[in-house]
Amino acid sequence: MKSLSRRALLRSSVLAGMAMLAACTVTTTNGVTTITLDVTKVKNYGQAGLNAAATVTSFLSTFPAMAPYVLAITAAETALSGALSAFSSAAGSTLTISYNDASWKTRVDSILTDLDTLAAAIESAIAGSGSTLSTSVIADAKTAYNALATIISVFKALLGVSSAVRNGPASMTEAQALAALGVR
């Protein structure tokens, strides 16, 4: 009897989880797995990141002590905006793309990398705020961060980078996270 390796089991679990997510389809033909992504979903995830950046920088911009964090968030936001614009221009009115295509993979991975950078900058700002920010401002910034972290987690699951499971009391559904960041 042949036992499944841990890697094979993980891969099959991730692929099964991705197939359940509405934003993509996973097909395997002759041993080649193809991931097809919904272009609108990818654009929405990028927009959610831009909205998170705008929300948090609006909170922080009134505090001079937070200027270094605002600069880091703004730099990440600019990079994400560029990646999202490049993706959107290339996609045009296309409804789906094949993530396996090297050109699309590069564009999608760029958005994901920029979302990760943005989330790290926001997390750093929250951690570095000390007593500068009020409890309510910190709570609002944490909500934006948690929503963005949820979107990133779901996005990574779509791509097979990780599972869509986020632990902790601040976990939200994809729909809740998009709504929290003003993406409908």
URQUIHU-V130275 format. One record per backbone hydrogen bond with DSSP energy under -0.5 kcal/mol. CO is the residue of the C=O (numbers start at 1). NH is the residue of the N-H. If there is no record, write none. Layout:
co: <CO CO>
nh: <NH NH>
//
This chain:
co: <5 6 7 8 9 10 11 12 13 14 15 16 17 18 21 23 25 27 29 31 32 34 34 35 35 35 36 37 37 38 39 40 41 42 43 44 45 46 47 48 49 50 51 52 53 54 55 56 57 60 62 63 64 66 66 67 68 69 70 71 72 73 74 75 76 77 78 79 80 81 82 83 84 85 86 87 88 91 95 97 97 98 101 102 103 104 105 106 107 108 109 110 111 112 113 114 115 116 117 118 119 120 121 122 123 124 125 126 127 129 134 135 136 137 138 139 140 141 142 143 144 145 146 147 148 149 150 151 152 153 154 155 156 156 156 157 168 173 174 175 176 177 178 179 182>
nh: <9 10 11 12 13 14 15 16 17 18 19 20 21 21 24 38 36 34 32 33 29 27 36 37 99 100 25 39 97 42 43 44 45 46 47 48 49 50 51 52 53 54 55 56 57 58 59 60 61 63 64 66 67 69 70 71 72 73 74 75 76 77 78 79 80 81 82 83 84 85 86 87 88 89 90 91 92 94 39 37 99 101 105 106 107 108 109 110 111 112 113 114 115 116 117 118 119 120 121 122 123 124 125 126 127 128 129 129 130 132 138 139 140 141 142 143 144 145 146 147 148 149 150 151 152 153 154 155 156 157 158 159 160 161 162 160 171 177 178 179 180 181 183 182 184>
//
